[in-house]
Amino acid sequence: MKKLIILFSFFYCLVGCKNFNNYYNRGIAYHDLGKYQDAIDNYSRAIKINPDFAEAYYNRGHAYGKLGNYQDEIDDYTRAIKINPDYASAYNNRGIAYHDLGKYQDAIDDFSSAIKINPDYAGAYYGRGLAYGKLGKYQDAIDNYSRAIKINPNDADAYYNRGNVYYYSEKYQDAIDNFSSAIKINPDYAGAFHGRGLAYGKLGKYKLAINDCSRAIKINPNDADAYYNRGNVYYNSEKYQDAIDDYSSAIKINPDFADAYNNRGVVKEKLGQDYCDDYEKACELGDQEACSWFSSQCK
């Protein structure tokens, strides 16, 4: 009798495992096609057949994340970790999900767990750097980006984000050096050109700032912030009409850009042009300084 049970279980496994593989592999195929709900449905059927397969939960979690269902994503990574406590990638991805939800300390804890399992996990150091940066712990962020770069010297994003932290720490030359490293790795890195332009502007190197913002705009013509910041540099360079043109371009891309309306109003006032409409619009969009100017100057 015992032998018959074993034989029956073996036969069941052949059938069940075949069905499991079909659903699981079909989930992967849908995943690769970007059809994430179909992927989730197939992973779920695979999990119903084999509830102890960590990779199915991991992949389903990733698909949930692609759809913005972060709590479902976290729950699935948690199940994967319960089955396999040494699943570094599951800790890392759960950390990313916590980061996306703004739960930065939870993210740091998960990235740290991934690093404990795999001390050479560059992505986990990078993610932990992002989370530390969000908490304003800039030196911790820099240290983690540096570890990520040491493991993967060709990680342009790590240089870029370390540059951002140096910028927020008012270490503008260090920021420039890191943005330059990112650009060397990826010559089409619009964000790095933009960031370097901002740092040059802080150092009063306006021509270099304008050149870099212009490169960022050439790569990404829909970056309202790049137009806005180039407009600020033009203003500081006393090129007022160029500043107005850039603020107008920023507003065209983002009609709710309060700061762009406010700054365009400032320049128009300086040039003796009608500026009240810009202050009024900025005020409507929540710029309290613009509201004060509108109340005092335009009523």
Secondary structure, 3 states (H helix, E strand, C coil): CHHHHHHHHHHHHHHHHHHHHHHHHHHHHHHHCCCHHHHHHHHHHHHHHCCCCHHHHHHHHHHHHHCCCHHHHHHHHHHHHHHCCCCHHHHHHHHHHHHHCCCHHHHHHHHHHHHHHCCCCHHHHHHHHHHHHHCCCHHHHHHHHHHHHHHCCCCHHHHHHHHHHHHHCCCHHHHHHHHHHHHHHCCCCHHHHHHHHHHHHHCCCHHHHHHHHHHHHHHCCCCHHHHHHHHHHHHHCCCHHHHHHHHHHHHHHCCCCHHHHHHHHHHHHHCCCCCHHHHHHHHHCCCHHHHHHHHHHCC
